[in-house]
Amino acid sequence: MTGPLKDVTRTLRARVRHFFDAPIAVSAAPLELLQAALDELEGKVQPAGRGTRVFPYNHVVVHIAQPAADRAALEGVFAQLGARLRERLTEIRCEIPEALVTAVSVTDGVRGVDPVLRVECRNDATTTATAAALAGLQVRIVKGQSDRVEYDFSGGAVSIGRGAEPADAFGRVRRNNIAFLDVRDGISETVARAHARIEFDPAAAAYLLFNESGSNPTFLLRGGRSLRVTPRDRRGVRLESGDHVQLGLAIVAITLRT
C-alpha cells in the first residue's frame, strides 16, 4: 500500500491510537516516552500544498518530569531523538528544516502538577543564522556509481545509501540525498540501502559522520589512516576537509568550503 491511501491509513491509525491510549504514566519507561514525543511531534507537521508537508520548527525541547527519574537512561534514549525525528519526517515525505536542534530536559517535577511529558517547539533565529553561515559541504563520488558525481549541501542532515527511496520490511521509506545506483559492479552493491548519515551539529559547528548500517562497514580515511565508524554510535565522527569516507567498497571525498 503506497501513496495517498497509505497516508490516510496512517492518519486514521494515529487518531485511533490517540483516542484510546491512556495518559502517559508517571512510571513510563524511557522508550515509551520517546515514542510518545515522536507521535506528538509528528502531529505538528503541516500540509504545504501539492502533496508536500513541512515541519515548521527548527528547535525542539522535550521536557520530562518524573520523580526520581533515571536521568542517565532518559538522556541515553533521547540522544536518538534527532535521528528518530528525521526518520519520521522522511517516512511521511515531510521537508526537514536545514538546521534542526533537539534536546531533552529532565526534572523530578511535582506529581499531579507537572505533566510527565511536554514537547516545546519553536523557531530559533540563532539556529537559523548558524545554518545560514555554515561552511558548504561537497561530497564527490570516487568509487561506485551514483546518480551524480558531485553533491553540494549547506547544513542539515545528508542521508547516504543505495537507491533514491528504499523501503524497509515495514514499508517505511527513506530518502537518500546521496543515492548509489542499484547495480552490480562489484562496488555499488556493497553500499547498504540505509548506510550512513552526515549531519551538521550547530553546537560543535561541525559536520559529523554516522554509520547507520549494522552489516556494511563505514570507514573514515584520513592521512593514510583508516578509522572504522562504529555502527549506530550517537556521538558521530567529526569530518574534516580532505577526508574520504568508505561505504562498503565505495568511496566518497569530503570538501568543506566557506
Secondary structure per residue as TSV (DSSP state, phi and psi in degrees):
chain	resnum	aa	ss	phi	psi
A	1	M	-	360.0	123.6
A	2	T	-	-135.7	173.7
A	3	G	H	70.8	-151.1
A	4	P	H	-57.7	-38.2
A	5	L	H	-62.0	-40.4
A	6	K	H	-64.0	-40.5
A	7	D	H	-63.9	-41.6
A	8	V	H	-64.2	-43.9
A	9	T	H	-60.5	-43.3
A	10	R	H	-62.3	-42.4
A	11	T	H	-63.6	-44.0
A	12	L	H	-62.2	-42.2
A	13	R	H	-63.0	-40.7
A	14	A	H	-64.3	-39.9
A	15	R	H	-67.9	-40.7
A	16	V	H	-63.5	-43.0
A	17	R	H	-62.3	-41.9
A	18	H	H	-65.0	-36.4
A	19	F	H	-71.0	-41.5
A	20	F	H	-92.5	-20.2
A	21	D	-	-64.7	138.6
A	22	A	-	-75.3	157.7
A	23	P	-	-56.8	152.9
A	24	I	-	-64.4	127.0
A	25	A	-	-72.8	149.7
A	26	V	T	-64.2	-21.5
A	27	S	T	-97.3	13.3
A	28	A	-	-55.3	141.9
A	29	A	-	-73.5	156.8
A	30	P	H	-53.8	-43.3
A	31	L	H	-65.1	-37.8
A	32	E	H	-63.0	-40.2
A	33	L	H	-66.7	-39.6
A	34	L	H	-62.5	-45.1
A	35	Q	H	-62.2	-41.1
A	36	A	H	-63.9	-40.2
A	37	A	H	-64.3	-42.4
A	38	L	H	-64.2	-39.8
A	39	D	H	-61.6	-43.1
A	40	E	H	-66.8	-40.2
A	41	L	H	-66.3	-39.6
A	42	E	H	-60.7	-34.0
A	43	G	T	-68.0	-13.1
A	44	K	T	-91.5	-2.6
A	45	V	-	-66.4	139.3
A	46	Q	E	-117.6	138.3
A	47	P	E	-68.4	140.7
A	48	A	E	-119.8	12.4
A	49	G	E	90.6	151.4
A	50	R	T	55.9	37.2
A	51	G	T	77.6	6.5
A	52	T	E	-98.0	159.0
A	53	R	E	-134.7	153.7
A	54	V	E	-134.5	150.3
A	55	F	-	-106.4	104.6
A	56	P	-	-82.8	30.7
A	57	Y	-	-136.1	151.2
A	58	N	S	-120.6	2.1
A	59	H	E	-139.2	122.0
A	60	V	E	-125.5	129.2
A	61	V	E	-125.6	124.3
A	62	V	E	-99.9	119.7
A	63	H	E	-98.7	126.7
A	64	I	E	-121.2	127.1
A	65	A	E	-120.2	103.5
A	66	Q	-	-133.4	124.9
A	67	P	T	-58.7	134.0
A	68	A	T	53.7	41.9
A	69	A	-	-61.7	144.2
A	70	D	-	-84.4	87.5
A	71	R	H	-60.7	-40.6
A	72	A	H	-61.8	-43.4
A	73	A	H	-65.6	-44.6
A	74	L	H	-63.8	-45.9
A	75	E	H	-66.6	-34.5
A	76	G	H	-65.6	-45.5
A	77	V	H	-69.1	-42.7
A	78	F	H	-77.1	-4.6
A	79	A	T	-64.2	-19.2
A	80	Q	T	-88.5	-1.0
A	81	L	H	-55.8	-49.4
A	82	G	H	-59.2	-47.8
A	83	A	H	-65.3	-42.6
A	84	R	H	-67.4	-36.7
A	85	L	H	-65.4	-42.1
A	86	R	H	-62.9	-38.2
A	87	E	H	-61.6	-45.0
A	88	R	H	-60.0	-47.4
A	89	L	H	-65.1	-39.8
A	90	T	H	-64.4	-40.6
A	91	E	H	-60.0	-36.9
A	92	I	T	-98.7	16.6
A	93	R	T	56.7	49.2
A	94	C	E	-106.9	136.3
A	95	E	E	-65.7	137.2
A	96	I	-	-102.1	132.1
A	97	P	-	-55.5	144.6
A	98	E	S	-58.5	-40.3
A	99	A	S	-120.6	109.9
A	100	L	-	-121.4	112.8
A	101	V	E	-106.1	131.8
A	102	T	E	-125.9	148.2
A	103	A	E	-152.3	163.5
A	104	V	E	-128.1	139.9
A	105	S	E	-121.6	122.9
A	106	V	E	-115.6	126.3
A	107	T	E	-135.1	165.7
A	108	D	-	-73.2	-31.4
A	109	G	-	67.9	179.1
A	110	V	-	-118.1	116.2
A	111	R	T	-56.9	132.2
A	112	G	T	83.2	-8.0
A	113	V	T	-113.9	-56.2
A	114	D	S	-86.9	133.8
A	115	P	-	-65.8	147.0
A	116	V	S	-61.6	-39.0
A	117	L	E	-132.3	128.4
A	118	R	E	-138.2	129.1
A	119	V	E	-106.4	125.1
A	120	E	E	-110.9	124.9
A	121	C	E	-123.5	139.3
A	122	R	E	-156.2	165.9
A	123	N	-	-100.3	118.6
A	124	D	-	-103.7	116.4
A	125	A	H	-62.1	-33.6
A	126	T	H	-65.0	-41.6
A	127	T	H	-63.0	-43.5
A	128	T	H	-63.7	-42.8
A	129	A	H	-64.3	-38.9
A	130	T	H	-62.0	-42.9
A	131	A	H	-63.3	-38.3
A	132	A	H	-67.2	-26.2
A	133	A	T	-97.9	11.4
A	134	L	-	-65.8	153.6
A	135	A	-	-71.4	143.2
A	136	G	E	-72.1	149.1
A	137	L	E	-112.7	121.4
A	138	Q	E	-113.0	130.9
A	139	V	E	-120.5	122.8
A	140	R	E	-116.0	132.4
A	141	I	E	-76.2	121.7
A	142	V	E	-101.8	-44.4
A	143	K	E	-132.3	134.8
A	144	G	S	109.5	166.6
A	145	Q	-	-112.4	129.8
A	146	S	B	-132.2	171.0
A	147	D	S	-71.3	-16.3
A	148	R	-	-142.1	162.5
A	149	V	S	-88.4	-38.3
A	150	E	E	-129.9	145.9
A	151	Y	E	-129.8	142.3
A	152	D	E	-123.8	134.1
A	153	F	E	-135.9	164.2
A	154	S	-	-142.6	98.3
A	155	G	S	76.4	-172.3
A	156	G	S	70.7	-159.1
A	157	A	E	-117.1	140.8
A	158	V	E	-121.7	113.8
A	159	S	E	-90.8	137.3
A	160	I	E	-123.8	132.9
A	161	G	E	-175.4	-173.7
A	162	R	E	-98.9	124.1
A	163	G	S	93.5	145.6
A	164	A	S	-73.3	-41.1
A	165	E	S	-140.7	67.4
A	166	P	-	-70.8	152.3
A	167	A	B	-118.1	145.3
A	168	D	-	-89.0	-173.2
A	169	A	T	-64.2	-18.9
A	170	F	T	-97.1	4.8
A	171	G	-	83.4	6.6
A	172	R	-	-77.6	130.8
A	173	V	B	-98.9	136.0
A	174	R	-	-114.4	134.4
A	175	R	-	-101.0	112.6
A	176	N	-	-87.7	122.7
A	177	N	S	-73.3	-31.6
A	178	I	E	-116.7	109.9
A	179	A	E	-114.1	110.8
A	180	F	E	-74.1	147.9
A	181	L	-	-72.3	148.2
A	182	D	S	-86.7	69.8
A	183	V	-	-129.0	162.1
A	184	R	-	-106.6	100.3
A	185	D	S	-127.5	10.5
A	186	G	S	87.8	-9.3
A	187	I	S	-128.3	-56.6
A	188	S	G	-60.7	-34.9
A	189	E	G	-71.3	-9.6
A	190	T	G	-84.7	-4.5
A	191	V	S	-85.2	125.5
A	192	A	-	-69.1	157.3
A	193	R	T	-64.4	-35.1
A	194	A	T	-122.7	88.1
A	195	H	-	-97.9	-52.3
A	196	A	E	-151.6	169.8
A	197	R	E	-143.5	136.6
A	198	I	E	-111.5	128.5
A	199	E	E	-137.5	137.4
A	200	F	E	-82.0	129.9
A	201	D	E	-103.3	107.2
A	202	P	T	-60.3	-35.0
A	203	A	T	-64.4	-40.6
A	204	A	T	-91.7	-9.3
A	205	A	T	51.7	47.2
A	206	A	E	-150.0	156.8
A	207	Y	E	-88.9	134.6
A	208	L	E	-116.8	143.7
A	209	L	E	-104.4	131.8
A	210	F	E	-123.9	136.2
A	211	N	E	-93.2	115.5
A	212	E	-	-102.0	2.5
A	213	S	-	-107.4	130.7
A	214	G	S	-83.4	-18.6
A	215	S	S	-113.3	-34.2
A	216	N	S	-94.6	120.3
A	217	P	-	-71.6	155.8
A	218	T	E	-127.2	130.8
A	219	F	E	-125.5	143.0
A	220	L	E	-99.2	122.2
A	221	L	E	-106.2	119.2
A	222	R	E	-146.8	123.2
A	223	G	T	56.4	38.4
A	224	G	T	81.6	0.0
A	225	R	E	-108.6	152.2
A	226	S	E	-121.7	123.1
A	227	L	E	-116.2	120.0
A	228	R	E	-75.1	130.3
A	229	V	-	-89.0	120.7
A	230	T	-	-63.5	130.7
A	231	P	B	-59.6	133.9
A	232	R	T	56.2	30.9
A	233	D	-	-80.6	115.9
A	234	R	T	-69.2	-11.4
A	235	R	T	-77.9	-31.7
A	236	G	-	73.0	171.7
A	237	V	E	-122.4	129.2
A	238	R	E	-69.8	133.1
A	239	L	-	-95.9	148.3
A	240	E	-	-125.8	152.9
A	241	S	T	-60.8	134.2
A	242	G	T	98.7	-11.2
A	243	D	-	-66.0	153.0
A	244	H	E	-118.4	144.5
A	245	V	E	-119.0	126.4
A	246	Q	E	-101.3	125.3
A	247	L	E	-117.6	100.9
A	248	G	T	65.2	-115.6
A	249	L	T	-107.0	-6.0
A	250	A	E	-78.1	153.7
A	251	I	E	-136.5	137.8
A	252	V	E	-125.4	150.4
A	253	A	E	-105.7	140.4
A	254	I	E	-108.8	129.7
A	255	T	E	-130.3	127.1
A	256	L	E	-103.8	129.7
A	257	R	E	-128.8	140.4
A	258	T	-	-88.2	360.0
